[in-house]
Amino acid sequence: GHASEWYRAVVAKTLCRMQANAGDFVRDCAWRPCYESEGAGPCPRFLDLPILLLTLLVTLFVNPVIFAISVMVPFAMVVELFFGAEMRLAFCMQPGVNFFKLVWRWSCYKFFAALLIVTTFSSGAVFLLMKLVPACQRVRHGHQPRCFLHGHAARAFLGRFTLVTFILLVFLPLTVAVQIEVYDRAGQPGLRLELCSEYKDSGGRDFGQPQSEALACTNMAYGRPIYEDMNVTGAVGNRSMALTCRDEASKHSLGLFFGAVLVLLVLLTLSICIVPIVGTEWLGLILGLIGPAALALLTMALVQYVVFGPITGNCFGHSPFSRSRWETGSKWSIMAAFFVVPFVEPLRTLLHNYYKWKLETSFFAGGQDIPFVDLAEHPYCPFIVLTGTSADFQPPHDKGEDTIGEIFFSALHCGGIETGYVRSEDSDTTSRSLSKCTALTGAGCLDAITLSMSTAMSLRFWLEVLNLSWGDYIHFDRTPLDCIKWLAQKAGKYKYSADRIIRRLPGNLVAMFLIYLLSVGGALMRHGKGCEDAKRIVAAAFWVLMLLIALSFFSSEGVFMDLLQQSPWIRHIHQSTRYVCLSDRPPGMLYVTDGGVQDCTALGQLLLRQCERILLVLAASDPLDELRVLRTALQVAERQKLACFFCPEDPRDSVSNLLDQYAEEVDKKDVRYPH
């Protein structure tokens, strides 16, 4: 009797709290705008919308800013250091000279071209090995041969490295060609040659700054200063135009750079307008083109500013060139990247943490969260099973493109059929609170669509740009290291946070060390001394980075590789390039999103436990009573061979017909409410 009364009181309190905080992100602020129920957060209701908008604004800026300071600026520095002198020399070539022969003379360009050939043939050799050698082929049952797993990992890395190398080999000469075309169209070749003539006469000093010191590191090519090899015949006659280049071209720069952006925006607008006519395919195609094109334009504009600015003053760019401004900006950018590395994951999951916080404060008793495992210690609490989805791991025996795996959370275990299970009482899983698991399994934002329901790379690009992710990574270590567990326990009440930090510490330290090497190389380059040392240091950082990324694809081999898989920036690369780990055991970190991709009812887990009676309360959106969610859950259960279903009145009849009859009967009924 007392238990029944207690349950009724709990249900009543829950319903009242859900009604009072209905709206989740933005509650009803017209009704008692300053009213706050117990534990519903420190801010009154009328601030819900401003807080949501501020969170979205910061979320949208996180990834672009991190990408700019940690990828674009270092890339421009590396291009200037290794290719800058030869690109300037190609910019100052005479009309009629074979541009491609000149590009082929670049020493680093020939190296990367040879590397492209080697990686292409290596990838093909690995593919043939996996197809022709029986010991390297996939087996249907049992553990997969190591040769097969290594071949899959090697092909994944070689394919991505080959693609990046190809893009680099196309991007560099295209950047020079576009710059030549811009200046030749603006003032005929004489303007470009006149600018090069001034650069040569000044001894390699920056445009419009004859008193500045020539930068030795990026002015050396083929063993001597590039301005000694510049053939600027035909430059005479355009000096006046060169002197007034920046003033005359200010309007042209707007039309040049922003004109391309305007064209992209017009295409996007037109594609949205014609969606009702041609469907969403055209919109997806345009989005897939606009995103990479805009990124290429921004990167090209930055490289042109850094490489050709000393010659042209960036006359036709959106900002006049200043050596001091670039050096100061790049130095602070590298410094910011160094300190941002440990906080990349909290910044990236800002929207997820906000979602988790709103669920906790709006719907949890007193706004208090508890570890999920604590529910097992309370006999009055029902056995709760929450369903999530992971799309970055595929067991070797699963063939095809289906990479979706269900992840179930309970107070006792976490995992699924594809991943296996871990006990929730382990130190690496107890950090998952009830609100954390609720937010993960209800994370139906852009990441759920992109990672689980689509294979389009364009969606992945926009996911990385917009950062609209409600999901998050979870630690899923089936063989946790005792040393990590011991260190985490030493942190006392902060053991959950300590466990997460310790696991990500190796990857963060490596990333910070590589950024430090890049900053040392940049400092040597800026001072004009030790140019060869600067190149060796930056090259060493690059190859260490490539080695670590390559090893991260071999997560099934050793503890070190598994720790690399738990690095946020390594997993970010894997996720953005659509890499799916193929191994006998899942990686140490899995990305979890909404569980509604396959079965959002948790019916499979109850069938797996062979429950005799199952009461399913179906609350999915179903205006036409088609029962699609239930049908999908039954199909998944039958495909996994958990159970088969039939009509109890006539076992020969299928359940599908029974559900169809139910839908027809519901449509014929009238709903009447009492007056």
ABEGO torsion letter per residue (X at the ends): XAAAAAAAAAAAAAAAAAAAABGGABBBAABGAABBBBGAEABBAAAAAAAAAAAAAAAAAAAAAAAAAAAAAAAAAAAAAAAAAAAAAAAABBBGBBAAAAAAABAAAAAAAAAAAAAAAAAAAAAAAAAABAAABBBABEBBBAAAAAAAAAAAAAAAAAAAAAAAAAAAAAAAAAAAAAAAAAAEAAAAAAAAAAAAAAGGBBBGBAABBBBAAAABBGGBBAAAABBABGABGAAAAAAAAAAAAAAAAAAAAAAAAAAAAAAAAAAAAAAAAAEAAAAAAAAAAAAAAAAAAAAAAAAAAAAAAAAAGGAABABBBBAAAAAAAAAAAAAAAAAAAAAAAAAAAAAAAAAAAAAAAAABBGGBBBBAAAAAABAABBBBBBBBBBAABBBAABBEABABBBBBBBAABBEBAAAEBBBAABAAAAABBAAAAAAAAABBBAAAAAAAABABAAAAAAAAAAGBBABBBBBBBABBBAAAAAAAAAAEAAAAAAAAAAAAAAAAAAAAAAAAAAAAAAAAAAAGBGAAAAAAAAAAAAAAAAAAAAAAABAABEAAAAAAAABAAAAAAAAAAGBBBBBABBBABBBBBBAAAABAAGAAAAAAAGBABBBBBBABBBAAGAGAAAAAAAAAAAAAGABBBBBAABAABBAAAAAAAAAAAAAABBBBBBX
